[in-house]
Amino acid sequence: MTRESLGEFEQLVLLAILQLGDDVYGVPIVDEIERRTGRSVAPAAVYVTLRRLEQKGLLSSWMSDPTPERGGKARRCVRVTAAGRASLRESRDVIDQMWKGLDRGLRGSR
Amino acid sequence: MIARRLLERALPGDVRDGITGDLDEVFRRDTGQHGAGLARRRYRRKAVSLACRFLVERLRDRLAPSPFIPTAMPAVPSTRGTRMASLLQDVTYAVRALRKAPGFSAVVIATLALGIGANTAIFSVVHAVVLSPLPYAQPEQLVRVTSELRAFDAQDTGVAPLELFDYQSRTDLFSGVAGLYPINANVTGGAEPERVEAMLVTWNYFAILGAAPELGRVFGPDDDGPGIPEVAVVSDAYWRRRLGADPGVIGRTLTIDGDPFVLVGVMPPDFRHPGRTMQTDVDLWAPAGYRALPFPAPSRRRFLEGALARLQPGVTLAQARERLDALGETLRREFPADYPASTGWRPLVVPLQDDVVGAVTAPMLILLGAVAFVLLIACANVANLMLTRASERQAEMAVRASLGATAGRLARQILTESAVLAVAGGLLGLMFASWGLRLLVELAPSRVPRLASVGLDGQALAVALGLSLLTTMLFGLAPALQMRRVQAVAAVRDSDRSRSGGPGAARVRGLLVAAEVAMAVVLLVGAGLLARSFWALQQVSIGFDTDDLLTARVWLPRPNDPANGKYLVAENRIAFGREALARLEALPGVERAAISSQIPMGGYNPPLFFEREGQAVDQAGRTTIHSFLISPGYFDTLGVPIVRGRGFTDFDRAGTDPVAIVSEAAVRQYWNGGNPVGSRIRLAPELPWLTVVGVAGDVRTRQLTEPAQPILYRPFEQASSLTLAFLIRTAGPVPGLGEAVAREVRAVDPDLPVYAVRTMNELLAAAVAQREFLMRVLGLFGAAAIGLALLGIYGVISYSVVQRTREIGIRVAIGARPGQVLALVLRQGLAHAIAGMAAGLVAALLLARLITSQLYGVAPFDPVTLAAVLALMAVAAGLAVAVPARRASRVDPIAALRLE
């Protein structure tokens, strides 16, 4: 079985979840990516990605208790699975391999 | 909230709550930080974008089994699946391409939305009010039978009980004929007495309509009786309002005009009496035989409102008319005394549908025509924009073609873009339509029938959407098809000529703009004529000061048993009137008060025949006059001048010489402008002569558009009726006066309800409400039309300026002055506008007669309106052209030439 490599945005989402730690759901993920990357992020993209990552088995999710400030709706909390972590590490390795030896040269050409 | 609903539809169940909950949370946060407006906008944007993303996602899941899903569907791609997937790709690409041209896309979508929204809203109203069949079984069989007196040009003169029986028994045209006799009735016994609108009908009324009750039963053959059998059916509205929606109400006794009626049925909420009523919807039905008391002995005196009838299956309207005419002929021969040849009496049969909606049909169709113009203008505008864009993209298309894209593939892509635009415009248009519909229903005069059943019409939406889809596709595609003939290489070279689409496309664009201008002129002329009519109506003097004047009505009951009828005795009526007036005049803020049997502009008041002493009786009965029974203070209260003789005094009462006052219009019509004071008139040979003691100024009684009618005033204490109105003049606005009036009247007689409490100005506004509505909506359309036309002119000219930048640069380089360049562009732009205005003028002259029926005090070819519209259009077009023209005059020749 060939493993699908992660897209950039998928990596951002997975990394944001890991950065946030516990009790992670849509709203803080969007905030975290915006805060760290300095770009504005479409929530729709995040939710679609979350769903896709879960379908790939890289995330697992569960519903928390409903709260009144959310119109009585529960939070859908997510956690990166072992497969997700492995996938992230693999993506990092691939990129690192490609970067090897280029750091200095690229920095110079800025 | 539309966005929210859309979102809930689009989201898959597993993530729905999580995501909507997140949105709510962020909405709350944004509201706290940035205010509700921004939060709502952000929410809406996110919801729409989420809905779109997830819809695409779901389509993708379903069509091409995603490689991401391990538990995938069978991997055999069906042909339909791949085709759909490639369509999805086209759509994705189209959306991306359109987002790169946001200005173009926004204008196209907004224009389409405006056209689609306005059309859907108007058509929905017209459909519900005018076109849709009445909500009864086989509504096409339902008719109303009435009569006309051709000699007096009087239509709808009602039906006599004996005629009713003849129509039923002497023809085989109808499966049923029911008499209609609308009355006021006082219902007492509750906390407060209430006047209700009631309808006395023959027992078969509900059977003819095919209407079933919600509770209890409707009338059956057992409810037939010669007079008024004391059973009643009430409307759902009455049941809820007065009977507390009590399901056990059947069998309860209601006291109606003093008589006990047994409540046998309650009608469903959507049942309404189809046809004219006196003031409001009918709330109570009672059976009537019209053969015995309280009705006069059956005769051929036509006091029934008309008859509701159902044609036998297979009988056409034409057959019914023909055979009823024949029956009329027979009746005239059999009863020559009842039907004098000089009156030109004839039975009339009208489809019930026309009877219900007839009065509003013309203005509604005008609106429909006007809104169709708006859609056409919108389509012309979109066509223009599509042409422009297609021309701009010829180079892109040529590159693709030379890289191997087939013409079909290119066409498909353009079609997809068009469809995306049309669908987006349609969705936004749907929102516009639902807002517009709410606005229309709010603006519409309350007398428009069937307003309650207005809802968004799917058919209308489909037609408008289809038309805009056709427009976008046609005008997006035409240049693409042309491409096959254009040398691809030339197009790639990107010369000015190929980019502007050549002289052919420029001509089409010019024509489209001219057409837009023409249609805008037509709409503006229509709106202008209506505005002038409305203004002219505002100038009509009703004959007295209408400010600070309150009107209210009281109905004195007429029980079936005359022994219970306190107010059938004139002394009791007079005593009631005197005491009520004294109490009303004592109310704080009240200056004067008067009693009258009628209120000017307050509703239908049929004229009476009369004869003048010493003059031959007009056999055709053409000497008619409107009768007002008034208290002495009437003229003072209203401020109507007595121009000759005297007004009424307290001495004009029962037992003194019967007197009368006539209006100036009566003097003009019946005394040739002479002096009527001292002459005598009577209303019937068996009634006493009345001496005319004075002449009063003219008052408009029926419609502002009619000249003042002749009026006969008689003193209330010499002649009084069961219908009473109070007219109350105050020094200024008096809050709560209506309630105070009702209280004082109840203090005199606790069983008398006061109803129809209106200020005189409200009655006047109601009289012009329909025109006001038409004028406002047409004005709105005119504004939209001129806006769209300007956008069209501006678009075409600024595009042409961009295309001709190089040419203009060369002109400037070889010595053209900025003024000359300005003139060049202005001339080109105004040429379209002028051609359009000329065409629009001709069309307006041709179409203006269609709205003649809605005009007052202005001719359909009103030079002032035409000139004003043309001037407005010219100024607007000048502005639209001036902006790009100024840009052209500032072209820097060096920069322009470097563009190549």
Interface residues (C-beta under 8 A of the other chain):
Chain A: E4 Y25 G26 V27 A42 P43 A44 A45 Y47 V48 L50 R51 R52 Q55 K56 G57 S61 M63 P66 E69 R70 G71 K73 A74 R75 R76
Chain B: P12 D14 V15 D17 G18 I19 T20 G21 D22 L23 D24 E25 V26 R28 K46 S49 L50 C52 R53 F54 E57 S66 P67 F68 I69 P70
